[in-house]
Each structure stands twice: as structure tokens, then as C-alpha cells.
């Protein structure tokens, strides 16, 4: 159980770093996001990222250690999307 929580936590930190890098990149695609997200400087998306992390950690702590595989898949998708955006391929 604790192993799953630790893995999810470190993946969550990596997701936050990638998410913030994408927000700081000022990629033109970010202009297509709804206006209410821009009002808070993109913080709403970071709040959503935090909620996903907390829910995954709570599930792992309450007897769902296999949720780590779902969070790994989520992190891989986040990393791939961030790489596409930050490398200028999008």
C-alpha cells in the first residue's frame, strides 16, 4: 500500500512540473482554453491536477493499490502531451 502511495506521489510531482511548464510555455493552443480558466492564470487546471492526485492517493490508501497502474498510464499520457506541446510538434 505505501509503495503505491509513494509512487503516485512522485508521479504527481512530475505531473505538476510538466503541467506548470506547459502553462509557462505560452503555447498558442492555450489561447483556445475557455475564458474562466484564464481568469485564474491557469490555476484551475492545477487544482484539477491536484484533485486527481489526491483521489489516486486516497484510493491507494484505502485498499486499491492497483490504482497505481491507472495513475502511471495517466502520467505517461500527460508526459506525452507535454512533450508534444513543449517540443513544438503541436
Secondary structure, DSSP 8 states (H G I E B T S, - for coil): -HHHHHHHHHHHHHHHHHHHHHHHTT-GGGGGS-HHHHHTTTHHHHHHHHHHHHHHHHHHHTT-TTHHHHHHHHHHHHHHHHHHHHTT--
